[in-house]
Amino acid sequence: MTQLEPTIKKAAQGIGVEDYKTQLQELVQLQGRGPLKYDIIATSGPDHMREFVAQVSCGGEVLGRGSGRSKKDAQQQAARQALNK
């Protein structure tokens, strides 16, 4: 059983999870992989209802994509998708 397995199981069940970016960072570090890179790849909507699309990658490999009403929310959703793969 890996050290992060309980955290990953909780994340999959949506229990006690708020900061997906931190969880993903810890997992990547535990695996000895390179740094994560978050990019905003698209924006849409008027200024008062902006929607952002972010992607997270590691070593050139896209791990997840997500969208949200703020850049931070979009990055969190991208990390969440990466954890759920």
N, CA, C and O atoms as a GROMACS GRO file, in nm:
protein
  340
    1MET      N    1   0.085  -0.118   0.000
    1MET     CA    2   0.000   0.000   0.000
    1MET      C    3   0.089   0.124   0.000
    1MET      O    4   0.176   0.138   0.086
    2THR      N    5   0.069   0.213  -0.095
    2THR     CA    6   0.150   0.335  -0.101
    2THR      C    7   0.103   0.434   0.004
    2THR      O    8  -0.007   0.422   0.058
    3GLN      N    9   0.188   0.530   0.033
    3GLN     CA   10   0.155   0.631   0.134
    3GLN      C   11   0.034   0.715   0.095
    3GLN      O   12  -0.042   0.758   0.181
    4LEU      N   13   0.017   0.739  -0.034
    4LEU     CA   14  -0.093   0.824  -0.078
    4LEU      C   15  -0.219   0.748  -0.115
    4LEU      O   16  -0.320   0.809  -0.150
    5GLU      N   17  -0.216   0.617  -0.108
    5GLU     CA   18  -0.333   0.539  -0.147
    5GLU      C   19  -0.458   0.579  -0.069
    5GLU      O   20  -0.564   0.594  -0.131
    6PRO      N   21  -0.452   0.597   0.063
    6PRO     CA   22  -0.573   0.641   0.134
    6PRO      C   23  -0.624   0.777   0.086
    6PRO      O   24  -0.744   0.799   0.076
    7THR      N   25  -0.531   0.868   0.056
    7THR     CA   26  -0.569   1.000   0.007
    7THR      C   27  -0.635   0.989  -0.129
    7THR      O   28  -0.734   1.057  -0.156
    8ILE      N   29  -0.581   0.904  -0.216
    8ILE     CA   30  -0.638   0.885  -0.350
    8ILE      C   31  -0.777   0.824  -0.340
    8ILE      O   32  -0.868   0.864  -0.412
    9LYS      N   33  -0.793   0.727  -0.251
    9LYS     CA   34  -0.926   0.666  -0.233
    9LYS      C   35  -1.027   0.769  -0.183
    9LYS      O   36  -1.140   0.773  -0.230
   10LYS      N   37  -0.985   0.853  -0.089
   10LYS     CA   38  -1.073   0.959  -0.039
   10LYS      C   39  -1.108   1.056  -0.151
   10LYS      O   40  -1.222   1.101  -0.161
   11ALA      N   41  -1.010   1.090  -0.233
   11ALA     CA   42  -1.034   1.182  -0.344
   11ALA      C   43  -1.135   1.124  -0.442
   11ALA      O   44  -1.224   1.195  -0.489
   12ALA      N   45  -1.122   0.996  -0.471
   12ALA     CA   46  -1.215   0.930  -0.563
   12ALA      C   47  -1.357   0.930  -0.507
   12ALA      O   48  -1.454   0.935  -0.583
   13GLN      N   49  -1.369   0.925  -0.375
   13GLN     CA   50  -1.500   0.925  -0.311
   13GLN      C   51  -1.548   1.066  -0.278
   13GLN      O   52  -1.662   1.084  -0.234
   14GLY      N   53  -1.462   1.165  -0.298
   14GLY     CA   54  -1.498   1.303  -0.268
   14GLY      C   55  -1.499   1.334  -0.119
   14GLY      O   56  -1.566   1.428  -0.076
   15ILE      N   57  -1.426   1.257  -0.039
   15ILE     CA   58  -1.423   1.275   0.106
   15ILE      C   59  -1.300   1.356   0.145
   15ILE      O   60  -1.188   1.320   0.110
   16GLY      N   61  -1.322   1.465   0.218
   16GLY     CA   62  -1.211   1.541   0.273
   16GLY      C   63  -1.120   1.602   0.168
   16GLY      O   64  -1.000   1.618   0.192
   17VAL      N   65  -1.174   1.635   0.054
   17VAL     CA   66  -1.091   1.685  -0.055
   17VAL      C   67  -1.130   1.828  -0.087
   17VAL      O   68  -1.245   1.857  -0.118
   18GLU      N   69  -1.033   1.916  -0.080
   18GLU     CA   70  -1.056   2.053  -0.122
   18GLU      C   71  -0.944   2.100  -0.213
   18GLU      O   72  -0.969   2.171  -0.311
   19ASP      N   73  -0.821   2.062  -0.181
   19ASP     CA   74  -0.708   2.112  -0.256
   19ASP      C   75  -0.646   2.001  -0.342
   19ASP      O   76  -0.553   1.932  -0.300
   20TYR      N   77  -0.701   1.985  -0.461
   20TYR     CA   78  -0.654   1.881  -0.552
   20TYR      C   79  -0.513   1.909  -0.602
   20TYR      O   80  -0.436   1.816  -0.625
   21LYS      N   81  -0.477   2.037  -0.617
   21LYS     CA   82  -0.343   2.070  -0.666
   21LYS      C   83  -0.237   2.020  -0.569
   21LYS      O   84  -0.134   1.966  -0.612
   22THR      N   85  -0.259   2.036  -0.440
   22THR     CA   86  -0.163   1.988  -0.340
   22THR      C   87  -0.152   1.837  -0.344
   22THR      O   88  -0.042   1.782  -0.338
   23GLN      N   89  -0.266   1.769  -0.353
   23GLN     CA   90  -0.265   1.623  -0.358
   23GLN      C   91  -0.189   1.573  -0.480
   23GLN      O   92  -0.110   1.479  -0.471
   24LEU      N   93  -0.213   1.636  -0.595
   24LEU     CA   94  -0.144   1.595  -0.717
   24LEU      C   95   0.006   1.622  -0.704
   24LEU      O   96   0.087   1.539  -0.744
   25GLN      N   97   0.043   1.736  -0.648
   25GLN     CA   98   0.184   1.770  -0.629
   25GLN      C   99   0.252   1.666  -0.541
   25GLN      O  100   0.363   1.621  -0.572
   26GLU      N  101   0.187   1.626  -0.433
   26GLU     CA  102   0.244   1.525  -0.343
   26GLU      C  103   0.261   1.392  -0.414
   26GLU      O  104   0.362   1.324  -0.396
   27LEU      N  105   0.163   1.354  -0.493
   27LEU     CA  106   0.170   1.228  -0.566
   27LEU      C  107   0.285   1.228  -0.667
   27LEU      O  108   0.360   1.131  -0.676
   28VAL      N  109   0.298   1.337  -0.741
   28VAL     CA  110   0.404   1.349  -0.842
   28VAL      C  111   0.541   1.346  -0.774
   28VAL      O  112   0.634   1.282  -0.825
   29GLN      N  113   0.554   1.415  -0.662
   29GLN     CA  114   0.682   1.414  -0.589
   29GLN      C  115   0.714   1.275  -0.536
   29GLN      O  116   0.830   1.232  -0.542
   30LEU      N  117   0.614   1.205  -0.486
   30LEU     CA  118   0.634   1.070  -0.434
   30LEU      C  119   0.682   0.976  -0.544
   30LEU      O  120   0.762   0.886  -0.519
   31GLN      N  121   0.633   0.998  -0.665
   31GLN     CA  122   0.671   0.915  -0.779
   31GLN      C  123   0.804   0.957  -0.839
   31GLN      O  124   0.855   0.891  -0.929
   32GLY      N  125   0.862   1.067  -0.790
   32GLY     CA  126   0.991   1.113  -0.839
   32GLY      C  127   0.984   1.175  -0.978
   32GLY      O  128   1.082   1.176  -1.051
   33ARG      N  129   0.868   1.226  -1.013
   33ARG     CA  130   0.851   1.287  -1.145
   33ARG      C  131   0.882   1.436  -1.137
   33ARG      O  132   0.893   1.494  -1.029
   34GLY      N  133   0.896   1.496  -1.255
   34GLY     CA  134   0.930   1.637  -1.266
   34GLY      C  135   0.821   1.729  -1.217
   34GLY      O  136   0.717   1.684  -1.170
   35PRO      N  137   0.845   1.859  -1.227
   35PRO     CA  138   0.748   1.957  -1.177
   35PRO      C  139   0.621   1.960  -1.262
   35PRO      O  140   0.622   1.929  -1.382
   36LEU      N  141   0.512   2.000  -1.198
   36LEU     CA  142   0.385   2.017  -1.268
   36LEU      C  143   0.381   2.154  -1.333
   36LEU      O  144   0.440   2.250  -1.282
   37LYS      N  145   0.311   2.163  -1.445
   37LYS     CA  146   0.294   2.290  -1.514
   37LYS      C  147   0.146   2.310  -1.541
   37LYS      O  148   0.082   2.224  -1.601
   38TYR      N  149   0.092   2.423  -1.496
   38TYR     CA  150  -0.048   2.457  -1.520
   38TYR      C  151  -0.054   2.568  -1.624
   38TYR      O  152   0.016   2.669  -1.612
   39ASP      N  153  -0.137   2.549  -1.726
   39ASP     CA  154  -0.155   2.649  -1.830
   39ASP      C  155  -0.303   2.677  -1.848
   39ASP      O  156  -0.386   2.586  -1.841
   40ILE      N  157  -0.336   2.803  -1.871
   40ILE     CA  158  -0.471   2.840  -1.912
   40ILE      C  159  -0.472   2.830  -2.064
   40ILE      O  160  -0.402   2.905  -2.132
   41ILE      N  161  -0.552   2.737  -2.116
   41ILE     CA  162  -0.549   2.711  -2.260
   41ILE      C  163  -0.665   2.774  -2.335
   41ILE      O  164  -0.664   2.780  -2.458
   42ALA      N  165  -0.767   2.823  -2.262
   42ALA     CA  166  -0.880   2.889  -2.328
   42ALA      C  167  -0.956   2.973  -2.228
   42ALA      O  168  -0.961   2.943  -2.109
   43THR      N  169  -1.015   3.080  -2.279
   43THR     CA  170  -1.108   3.161  -2.200
   43THR      C  171  -1.228   3.192  -2.288
   43THR      O  172  -1.216   3.201  -2.410
   44SER      N  173  -1.342   3.206  -2.226
   44SER     CA  174  -1.462   3.239  -2.302
   44SER      C  175  -1.558   3.316  -2.212
   44SER      O  176  -1.542   3.321  -2.090
   45GLY      N  177  -1.656   3.375  -2.275
   45GLY     CA  178  -1.759   3.447  -2.202
   45GLY      C  179  -1.725   3.593  -2.181
   45GLY      O  180  -1.610   3.634  -2.196
   46PRO      N  181  -1.827   3.671  -2.145
   46PRO     CA  182  -1.805   3.814  -2.118
   46PRO      C  183  -1.727   3.832  -1.987
   46PRO      O  184  -1.717   3.739  -1.907
   47ASP      N  185  -1.672   3.952  -1.967
   47ASP     CA  186  -1.588   3.979  -1.850
   47ASP      C  187  -1.653   3.942  -1.718
   47ASP      O  188  -1.585   3.894  -1.627
   48HIS      N  189  -1.782   3.963  -1.706
   48HIS     CA  190  -1.849   3.936  -1.578
   48HIS      C  191  -1.887   3.788  -1.559
   48HIS      O  192  -1.932   3.750  -1.452
   49MET      N  193  -1.869   3.706  -1.663
   49MET     CA  194  -1.900   3.563  -1.654
   49MET      C  195  -1.792   3.481  -1.725
   49MET      O  196  -1.822   3.387  -1.798
   50ARG      N  197  -1.668   3.517  -1.702
   50ARG     CA  198  -1.555   3.453  -1.769
   50ARG      C  199  -1.545   3.306  -1.730
   50ARG      O  200  -1.566   3.270  -1.614
   51GLU      N  201  -1.514   3.221  -1.826
   51GLU     CA  202  -1.491   3.078  -1.804
   51GLU      C  203  -1.349   3.047  -1.852
   51GLU      O  204  -1.311   3.082  -1.964
   52PHE      N  205  -1.270   2.982  -1.767
   52PHE     CA  206  -1.132   2.948  -1.798
   52PHE      C  207  -1.118   2.797  -1.813
   52PHE      O  208  -1.184   2.720  -1.743
   53VAL      N  209  -1.031   2.755  -1.905
   53VAL     CA  210  -0.997   2.614  -1.921
   53VAL      C  211  -0.847   2.602  -1.895
   53VAL      O  212  -0.766   2.670  -1.957
   54ALA      N  213  -0.812   2.512  -1.802
   54ALA     CA  214  -0.672   2.491  -1.765
   54ALA      C  215  -0.633   2.347  -1.793
   54ALA      O  216  -0.717   2.257  -1.796
   55GLN      N  217  -0.504   2.328  -1.814
   55GLN     CA  218  -0.452   2.191  -1.823
   55GLN      C  219  -0.328   2.181  -1.736
   55GLN      O  220  -0.253   2.277  -1.721
   56VAL      N  221  -0.309   2.063  -1.681
   56VAL     CA  222  -0.190   2.036  -1.600
   56VAL      C  223  -0.109   1.930  -1.672
   56VAL      O  224  -0.163   1.831  -1.721
   57SER      N  225   0.022   1.953  -1.678
   57SER     CA  226   0.110   1.858  -1.746
   57SER      C  227   0.235   1.835  -1.662
   57SER      O  228   0.269   1.914  -1.574
   58CYS      N  229   0.301   1.725  -1.692
   58CYS     CA  230   0.426   1.689  -1.625
   58CYS      C  231   0.516   1.626  -1.729
   58CYS      O  232   0.482   1.524  -1.788
   59GLY      N  233   0.630   1.686  -1.751
   59GLY     CA  234   0.723   1.633  -1.850
   59GLY      C  235   0.666   1.631  -1.991
   59GLY      O  236   0.698   1.542  -2.069
   60GLY      N  237   0.581   1.728  -2.022
   60GLY     CA  238   0.520   1.735  -2.155
   60GLY      C  239   0.396   1.650  -2.173
   60GLY      O  240   0.330   1.660  -2.276
   61GLU      N  241   0.362   1.568  -2.075
   61GLU     CA  242   0.243   1.482  -2.082
   61GLU      C  243   0.126   1.553  -2.013
   61GLU      O  244   0.135   1.589  -1.896
   62VAL      N  245   0.016   1.571  -2.087
   62VAL     CA  246  -0.103   1.632  -2.028
   62VAL      C  247  -0.169   1.530  -1.935
   62VAL      O  248  -0.203   1.420  -1.977
   63LEU      N  249  -0.185   1.570  -1.810
   63LEU     CA  250  -0.243   1.481  -1.709
   63LEU      C  251  -0.392   1.504  -1.688
   63LEU      O  252  -0.465   1.412  -1.654
   64GLY      N  253  -0.436   1.630  -1.710
   64GLY     CA  254  -0.578   1.659  -1.688
   64GLY      C  255  -0.614   1.797  -1.738
   64GLY      O  256  -0.528   1.884  -1.755
   65ARG      N  257  -0.744   1.816  -1.762
   65ARG     CA  258  -0.799   1.945  -1.802
   65ARG      C  259  -0.920   1.974  -1.716
   65ARG      O  260  -0.990   1.883  -1.672
   66GLY      N  261  -0.945   2.103  -1.694
   66GLY     CA  262  -1.062   2.141  -1.616
   66GLY      C  263  -1.102   2.283  -1.647
   66GLY      O  264  -1.024   2.361  -1.703
   67SER      N  265  -1.225   2.316  -1.611
   67SER     CA  266  -1.274   2.451  -1.635
   67SER      C  267  -1.336   2.507  -1.508
   67SER      O  268  -1.375   2.433  -1.418
   68GLY      N  269  -1.343   2.641  -1.503
   68GLY     CA  270  -1.401   2.706  -1.387
   68GLY      C  271  -1.418   2.855  -1.412
   68GLY      O  272  -1.371   2.908  -1.512
   69ARG      N  273  -1.485   2.921  -1.318
   69ARG     CA  274  -1.513   3.063  -1.330
   69ARG      C  275  -1.392   3.150  -1.294
   69ARG      O  276  -1.392   3.270  -1.316
   70SER      N  277  -1.289   3.088  -1.237
   70SER     CA  278  -1.164   3.158  -1.211
   70SER      C  279  -1.049   3.068  -1.256
   70SER      O  280  -1.067   2.948  -1.275
   71LYS      N  281  -0.933   3.127  -1.274
   71LYS     CA  282  -0.816   3.047  -1.313
   71LYS      C  283  -0.786   2.943  -1.206
   71LYS      O  284  -0.752   2.829  -1.238
   72LYS      N  285  -0.797   2.982  -1.080
   72LYS     CA  286  -0.770   2.890  -0.970
   72LYS      C  287  -0.866   2.771  -0.973
   72LYS      O  288  -0.824   2.656  -0.958
   73ASP      N  289  -0.995   2.798  -0.993
   73ASP     CA  290  -1.093   2.688  -1.001
   73ASP      C  291  -1.063   2.595  -1.118
   73ASP      O  292  -1.073   2.473  -1.105
   74ALA      N  293  -1.027   2.652  -1.232
   74ALA     CA  294  -0.995   2.571  -1.350
   74ALA      C  295  -0.874   2.482  -1.322
   74ALA      O  296  -0.873   2.366  -1.362
   75GLN      N  297  -0.773   2.536  -1.256
   75GLN     CA  298  -0.655   2.457  -1.222
   75GLN      C  299  -0.689   2.346  -1.123
   75GLN      O  300  -0.639   2.234  -1.136
   76GLN      N  301  -0.773   2.376  -1.025
   76GLN     CA  302  -0.816   2.273  -0.929
   76GLN      C  303  -0.889   2.159  -1.001
   76GLN      O  304  -0.868   2.042  -0.969
   77GLN      N  305  -0.974   2.193  -1.097
   77GLN     CA  306  -1.049   2.091  -1.170
   77GLN      C  307  -0.957   2.009  -1.260
   77GLN      O  308  -0.979   1.889  -1.279
   78ALA      N  309  -0.855   2.073  -1.316
   78ALA     CA  310  -0.757   1.999  -1.396
   78ALA      C  311  -0.681   1.899  -1.308
   78ALA      O  312  -0.660   1.785  -1.348
   79ALA      N  313  -0.641   1.942  -1.189
   79ALA     CA  314  -0.572   1.852  -1.096
   79ALA      C  315  -0.665   1.739  -1.052
   79ALA      O  316  -0.622   1.625  -1.039
   80ARG      N  317  -0.791   1.772  -1.030
   80ARG     CA  318  -0.889   1.670  -0.990
   80ARG      C  319  -0.901   1.563  -1.098
   80ARG      O  320  -0.902   1.444  -1.069
   81GLN      N  321  -0.910   1.606  -1.224
   81GLN     CA  322  -0.920   1.510  -1.333
   81GLN      C  323  -0.795   1.422  -1.340
   81GLN      O  324  -0.804   1.302  -1.363
   82ALA      N  325  -0.679   1.483  -1.319
   82ALA     CA  326  -0.554   1.406  -1.322
   82ALA      C  327  -0.552   1.301  -1.212
   82ALA      O  328  -0.505   1.189  -1.234
   83LEU      N  329  -0.601   1.334  -1.095
   83LEU     CA  330  -0.604   1.239  -0.983
   83LEU      C  331  -0.702   1.124  -1.009
   83LEU      O  332  -0.681   1.013  -0.961
   84ASN      N  333  -0.807   1.153  -1.084
   84ASN     CA  334  -0.911   1.052  -1.108
   84ASN      C  335  -0.881   0.962  -1.226
   84ASN      O  336  -0.960   0.872  -1.256
   85LYS      N  337  -0.769   0.984  -1.294
   85LYS     CA  338  -0.733   0.899  -1.408
   85LYS      C  339  -0.686   0.765  -1.360
   85LYS      O  340  -0.651   0.679  -1.441
   0.00000   0.00000   0.00000
